[in-house]
């Protein structure tokens, strides 16, 4: 299991861009760039519906990937709820700010025991190595002290 803090991507000129952290309630009226998915659980998580009393988010556009969202954010089309790994993909005109009052995104690798293979074991070993190397170890400190605009 691996957990990444949630962040909001905002345009560099956004009213929140200079902040070191934000709370979910500060984002509820922001035009949101959502994911292109039909999964209601996925959408609810990334659209902060738990903080909206279950209500719909003001989604103005949907994208298939972070790479599609970055230029939209930079031009001011809306904000994106994402995870801290986004800091490894710097983009001009975009700021990442930790959201301090939402649970992190948890990722787990799973596989069927009856389908285990050398390829599966290799993938799991690499995933564990990455998880255990903690490339995001600075997140707790950064979450409490500074917003990120890139790596």
Backbone as CSV, one residue per row, in Angstrom:
resi,resn,N_x,N_y,N_z,CA_x,CA_y,CA_z,C_x,C_y,C_z
1,UNK,0.852,-1.181,0.000,0.000,0.000,0.000,0.891,1.236,0.000
2,UNK,0.501,2.194,-0.762,1.239,3.430,-0.914,0.231,4.567,-0.847
3,UNK,0.521,5.608,-0.114,-0.404,6.728,0.007,0.280,8.016,-0.429
4,UNK,-0.424,8.790,-1.219,0.072,10.084,-1.684,-0.903,11.164,-1.242
5,UNK,-0.391,12.248,-0.664,-1.266,13.365,-0.281,-1.961,13.973,-1.497
6,UNK,-3.144,14.480,-1.301,-3.854,15.173,-2.366,-3.379,16.614,-2.458
7,UNK,-3.348,17.086,-3.683,-2.910,18.441,-3.991,-3.955,19.057,-4.911
8,UNK,-3.897,20.381,-5.007,-4.687,21.060,-6.026,-3.702,21.748,-6.965
9,UNK,-3.940,21.584,-8.255,-3.165,22.299,-9.270,-3.962,23.539,-9.636
10,UNK,-3.310,24.685,-9.536,-3.955,25.947,-9.876,-3.066,26.718,-10.847
11,UNK,-3.654,27.637,-11.608,-2.825,28.494,-12.446,-1.917,29.359,-11.562
12,UNK,-0.759,29.716,-12.047,0.205,30.510,-11.265,-0.375,31.852,-10.833
13,UNK,-1.345,32.360,-11.559,-1.949,33.664,-11.217,-3.232,33.522,-10.384
14,UNK,-3.559,32.329,-9.988,-4.771,32.050,-9.212,-4.680,32.696,-7.826
15,UNK,-5.799,33.030,-7.241,-5.834,33.668,-5.914,-5.191,32.812,-4.828
16,UNK,-5.160,31.491,-5.003,-4.566,30.596,-4.007,-3.109,30.232,-4.316
17,UNK,-2.586,30.658,-5.440,-1.275,30.207,-5.920,-0.132,30.481,-4.946
18,UNK,-0.226,31.502,-4.138,0.841,31.825,-3.199,0.726,31.121,-1.860
19,UNK,-0.308,30.344,-1.685,-0.566,29.669,-0.408,0.339,28.466,-0.226
20,UNK,0.608,28.128,1.031,1.399,26.941,1.344,0.515,25.717,1.552
21,UNK,-0.764,25.917,1.754,-1.724,24.828,1.875,-3.121,25.407,1.744
22,UNK,-4.075,24.517,1.471,-5.484,24.911,1.391,-6.321,23.856,2.073
23,UNK,-7.561,24.218,2.346,-8.533,23.286,2.883,-9.548,23.000,1.777
24,UNK,-10.153,21.841,1.844,-11.098,21.422,0.809,-12.207,22.442,0.609
25,UNK,-12.719,23.013,1.674,-13.843,23.955,1.544,-13.479,25.166,0.699
26,UNK,-12.191,25.497,0.630,-11.752,26.638,-0.179,-11.799,26.338,-1.674
27,UNK,-11.994,25.081,-2.028,-11.964,24.674,-3.431,-13.342,24.350,-3.993
28,UNK,-14.349,24.341,-3.161,-15.657,23.835,-3.571,-16.329,24.638,-4.675
29,UNK,-16.060,25.931,-4.776,-16.681,26.749,-5.823,-15.788,26.921,-7.044
30,UNK,-14.604,26.333,-7.002,-13.674,26.466,-8.124,-14.141,25.637,-9.316
31,UNK,-14.015,26.180,-10.541,-14.292,25.350,-11.713,-13.295,24.194,-11.733
32,UNK,-13.807,22.998,-11.851,-12.986,21.801,-11.703,-12.799,21.101,-13.045
33,UNK,-11.572,20.642,-13.264,-11.273,19.814,-14.427,-11.270,18.375,-13.935
34,UNK,-12.218,17.614,-14.375,-12.373,16.245,-13.883,-11.791,15.215,-14.831
35,UNK,-11.863,13.972,-14.414,-11.363,12.853,-15.211,-12.450,12.326,-16.130
36,UNK,-12.040,11.808,-17.269,-12.956,11.155,-18.197,-13.112,9.715,-17.738
37,UNK,-14.113,9.474,-16.944,-14.378,8.131,-16.446,-15.856,8.023,-16.107
38,UNK,-16.365,6.827,-16.226,-17.750,6.587,-15.855,-17.885,6.007,-14.458
39,UNK,-16.772,5.928,-13.724,-16.776,5.325,-12.391,-17.216,6.368,-11.366
40,UNK,-18.410,6.223,-10.805,-18.911,7.228,-9.870,-18.098,7.315,-8.578
41,UNK,-17.511,6.219,-8.129,-16.697,6.244,-6.912,-15.414,7.040,-7.172
42,UNK,-14.780,6.775,-8.303,-13.570,7.512,-8.696,-13.869,9.007,-8.773
43,UNK,-14.933,9.357,-9.499,-15.286,10.770,-9.650,-15.585,11.411,-8.305
44,UNK,-16.304,10.722,-7.453,-16.639,11.283,-6.145,-15.390,11.607,-5.338
45,UNK,-14.404,10.702,-5.355,-13.171,10.933,-4.609,-12.438,12.152,-5.142
46,UNK,-12.174,12.182,-6.453,-11.358,13.247,-7.049,-12.096,14.565,-7.177
47,UNK,-13.410,14.562,-7.039,-14.188,15.796,-7.100,-14.582,16.286,-5.713
48,UNK,-14.007,15.668,-4.688,-14.207,16.071,-3.281,-15.674,16.064,-2.867
49,UNK,-16.434,15.113,-3.361,-17.867,15.083,-3.027,-18.130,14.895,-1.540
50,UNK,-17.239,14.235,-0.834,-17.428,14.067,0.610,-17.451,15.422,1.306
51,UNK,-16.796,16.405,0.726,-16.764,17.750,1.299,-17.882,18.624,0.740
52,UNK,-18.621,18.110,-0.191,-19.723,18.839,-0.813,-21.073,18.315,-0.339
53,UNK,-21.068,17.495,0.702,-22.309,16.895,1.162,-22.892,15.945,0.128
54,UNK,-22.033,15.388,-0.717,-22.486,14.457,-1.746,-22.930,15.129,-3.024
55,UNK,-22.975,16.458,-3.031,-23.422,17.180,-4.218,-22.401,17.163,-5.334
56,UNK,-22.864,17.533,-6.501,-22.014,17.534,-7.688,-21.011,18.681,-7.663
57,UNK,-19.865,18.428,-8.248,-18.814,19.434,-8.379,-19.057,20.256,-9.646
58,UNK,-18.568,21.495,-9.667,-18.697,22.319,-10.876,-17.636,21.938,-11.918
59,UNK,-17.812,20.756,-12.524,-16.850,20.261,-13.510,-17.092,20.988,-14.834
60,UNK,-16.048,21.656,-15.334,-16.172,22.423,-16.572,-15.552,21.707,-17.767
61,UNK,-14.739,20.701,-17.502,-14.066,19.962,-18.569,-13.576,18.636,-17.990
62,UNK,-13.420,17.647,-18.844,-12.872,16.355,-18.414,-11.697,15.993,-19.306
63,UNK,-10.712,15.317,-18.706,-9.500,14.927,-19.417,-9.181,13.464,-19.155
64,UNK,-8.330,12.909,-20.005,-7.917,11.518,-19.867,-6.646,11.337,-19.056
65,UNK,-5.898,12.421,-18.832,-4.623,12.270,-18.141,-4.153,13.591,-17.561
66,UNK,-3.195,13.484,-16.664,-2.559,14.667,-16.097,-1.931,15.520,-17.195
67,UNK,-1.362,14.887,-18.200,-0.730,15.631,-19.289,-1.735,16.458,-20.079
68,UNK,-2.976,16.028,-20.135,-4.034,16.827,-20.761,-4.483,17.964,-19.835
69,UNK,-4.427,17.722,-18.538,-4.915,18.718,-17.577,-3.957,19.887,-17.399
70,UNK,-2.664,19.633,-17.452,-1.676,20.681,-17.172,-1.863,21.937,-18.022
71,UNK,-1.957,21.853,-19.349,-2.142,23.091,-20.115,-3.484,23.763,-19.847
72,UNK,-4.506,22.964,-19.541,-5.806,23.556,-19.212,-5.712,24.379,-17.931
73,UNK,-5.013,23.839,-16.940,-4.834,24.575,-15.683,-4.025,25.843,-15.942
74,UNK,-2.941,25.729,-16.683,-2.068,26.874,-16.946,-2.815,28.022,-17.618
75,UNK,-3.790,27.701,-18.461,-4.542,28.759,-19.144,-5.694,29.309,-18.303
76,UNK,-5.913,28.720,-17.122,-6.957,29.227,-16.241,-8.321,28.600,-16.438
77,UNK,-8.394,27.490,-17.166,-9.687,26.848,-17.424,-10.320,26.276,-16.164
78,UNK,-9.499,25.942,-15.170,-10.018,25.372,-13.937,-8.882,24.833,-13.092
79,UNK,-9.248,24.162,-12.013,-8.262,23.556,-11.120,-8.435,22.043,-11.165
80,UNK,-7.403,21.334,-10.723,-7.425,19.868,-10.731,-7.029,19.355,-9.359
81,UNK,-7.775,18.400,-8.867,-7.383,17.689,-7.654,-6.506,16.534,-8.123
82,UNK,-5.315,16.439,-7.576,-4.365,15.415,-8.001,-3.552,14.955,-6.804
83,UNK,-2.530,14.177,-7.058,-1.655,13.705,-5.987,-0.277,14.331,-6.132
84,UNK,0.505,14.197,-5.073,1.804,14.855,-5.002,2.774,14.394,-6.079
85,UNK,2.568,13.213,-6.662,3.489,12.780,-7.713,3.506,13.767,-8.871
86,UNK,2.469,14.577,-9.020,2.400,15.545,-10.113,3.576,16.522,-10.082
87,UNK,4.218,16.647,-8.936,5.362,17.560,-8.843,6.518,17.097,-9.710
88,UNK,6.517,15.836,-10.111,7.589,15.313,-10.957,7.368,15.650,-12.421
89,UNK,6.237,16.284,-12.726,5.943,16.705,-14.090,5.766,18.228,-14.075
90,UNK,6.857,18.980,-13.976,6.735,20.439,-13.898,6.114,21.003,-15.170
91,UNK,5.349,22.060,-14.999,4.697,22.695,-16.138,4.635,24.193,-15.865
92,UNK,5.062,25.012,-16.825,5.042,26.459,-16.602,3.631,26.972,-16.341
93,UNK,3.518,27.860,-15.387,2.239,28.486,-15.099,1.319,27.693,-14.199
94,UNK,1.826,26.605,-13.597,0.998,25.764,-12.729,1.655,25.657,-11.364
95,UNK,0.845,25.782,-10.330,1.316,25.607,-8.948,0.576,24.427,-8.335
96,UNK,1.279,23.694,-7.463,0.688,22.593,-6.702,0.645,22.986,-5.237
97,UNK,-0.498,22.814,-4.632,-0.675,23.202,-3.232,-1.286,22.024,-2.479
98,UNK,-0.704,21.634,-1.355,-1.276,20.539,-0.565,-2.665,20.888,-0.019
99,UNK,-3.545,19.900,-0.037,-4.871,20.033,0.590,-4.754,19.316,1.933
100,UNK,-4.855,20.061,3.017,-4.492,19.512,4.327,-5.582,18.697,5.024
101,UNK,-6.806,18.779,4.569,-7.872,18.109,5.314,-8.610,17.039,4.513
102,UNK,-7.925,16.406,3.592,-8.512,15.291,2.849,-7.615,14.067,3.019
103,UNK,-8.199,12.883,2.985,-7.364,11.678,3.114,-6.496,11.509,1.875
104,UNK,-5.353,10.860,2.022,-4.486,10.649,0.861,-5.091,9.633,-0.100
105,UNK,-4.565,9.646,-1.302,-4.911,8.638,-2.291,-4.095,7.394,-1.973
106,UNK,-4.752,6.261,-1.840,-4.046,5.013,-1.541,-4.023,4.131,-2.777
107,UNK,-2.855,3.612,-3.055,-2.671,2.743,-4.213,-2.167,1.397,-3.710
108,UNK,-2.740,0.347,-4.219,-2.304,-0.997,-3.858,-2.148,-1.817,-5.133
109,UNK,-1.190,-2.713,-5.119,-0.996,-3.631,-6.237,-1.615,-4.961,-5.850
110,UNK,-2.441,-5.490,-6.710,-3.062,-6.771,-6.442,-2.969,-7.670,-7.658
111,UNK,-2.944,-8.957,-7.433,-2.896,-9.919,-8.516,-3.494,-11.223,-8.036
112,UNK,-3.940,-12.014,-8.960,-4.498,-13.323,-8.639,-3.356,-14.288,-8.393
113,UNK,-3.396,-14.969,-7.255,-2.356,-15.926,-6.912,-2.182,-17.012,-7.950
114,UNK,-3.266,-17.406,-8.563,-3.194,-18.461,-9.572,-2.578,-17.971,-10.880
115,UNK,-2.393,-16.650,-11.001,-1.825,-16.078,-12.231,-0.425,-15.525,-12.007
116,UNK,0.170,-15.840,-10.870,1.499,-15.322,-10.577,2.499,-15.837,-11.606
117,UNK,3.420,-14.952,-11.967,4.441,-15.301,-12.961,5.708,-14.513,-12.640
118,UNK,6.761,-14.762,-13.375,8.002,-14.007,-13.194,7.755,-12.530,-13.476
119,UNK,6.922,-12.227,-14.457,6.613,-10.832,-14.786,5.871,-10.149,-13.637
120,UNK,4.881,-10.835,-13.076,4.142,-10.282,-11.938,5.081,-10.071,-10.754
121,UNK,5.899,-11.060,-10.438,6.836,-10.917,-9.308,7.794,-9.755,-9.529
122,UNK,8.262,-9.597,-10.755,9.171,-8.502,-11.077,8.476,-7.154,-10.872
123,UNK,7.234,-7.036,-11.347,6.481,-5.795,-11.184,6.267,-5.479,-9.706
124,UNK,5.869,-6.483,-8.947,5.632,-6.287,-7.516,6.930,-5.896,-6.810
125,UNK,8.033,-6.522,-7.152,9.326,-6.161,-6.555,9.688,-4.710,-6.855
126,UNK,9.468,-4.287,-8.089,9.762,-2.892,-8.453,8.833,-1.944,-7.699
127,UNK,7.566,-2.286,-7.618,6.615,-1.434,-6.886,7.020,-1.313,-5.421
128,UNK,7.422,-2.402,-4.803,7.858,-2.360,-3.404,9.127,-1.530,-3.246
129,UNK,10.057,-1.659,-4.174,11.293,-0.872,-4.114,10.983,0.618,-4.184
130,UNK,10.106,0.981,-5.100,9.728,2.390,-5.218,9.024,2.855,-3.959
131,UNK,8.078,2.066,-3.490,7.371,2.424,-2.250,8.341,2.604,-1.088
132,UNK,9.259,1.672,-0.943,10.176,1.692,0.193,11.268,2.740,0.071
133,UNK,11.534,3.201,-1.143,12.565,4.236,-1.309,12.044,5.595,-0.860
134,UNK,10.726,5.724,-0.754,10.081,6.936,-0.254,10.572,8.187,-0.983
135,UNK,10.452,8.257,-2.313,10.921,9.441,-3.036,10.154,10.699,-2.646
136,UNK,9.067,10.519,-1.941,8.245,11.652,-1.513,8.427,11.939,-0.025
137,UNK,9.534,11.525,0.573,9.727,11.667,2.015,9.630,13.109,2.478
138,UNK,9.871,14.042,1.580,9.798,15.449,1.948,8.367,15.967,1.992
139,UNK,7.366,15.157,1.666,5.995,15.640,1.581,5.461,16.147,2.903
140,UNK,5.728,15.457,3.989,5.197,15.904,5.274,5.750,17.271,5.619
141,UNK,7.048,17.433,5.452,7.671,18.724,5.730,7.120,19.783,4.774
142,UNK,7.070,19.460,3.490,6.606,20.424,2.490,5.134,20.741,2.698
143,UNK,4.357,19.747,3.073,2.930,19.951,3.286,2.703,21.002,4.364
144,UNK,3.590,21.051,5.346,3.436,21.989,6.443,4.171,23.298,6.237
145,UNK,5.030,23.374,5.202,5.847,24.584,5.104,5.801,25.305,3.771
146,UNK,5.525,24.626,2.665,5.606,25.333,1.375,4.795,24.632,0.304
147,UNK,4.276,25.419,-0.596,3.611,24.859,-1.752,4.664,24.571,-2.808
148,UNK,4.329,23.643,-3.700,5.300,23.262,-4.730,4.882,23.829,-6.065
149,UNK,5.874,24.210,-6.873,5.601,24.579,-8.259,6.320,23.628,-9.195
150,UNK,6.953,22.633,-8.638,7.676,21.627,-9.431,8.610,20.868,-8.527
151,UNK,9.520,20.068,-9.115,10.425,19.254,-8.309,11.392,20.085,-7.500
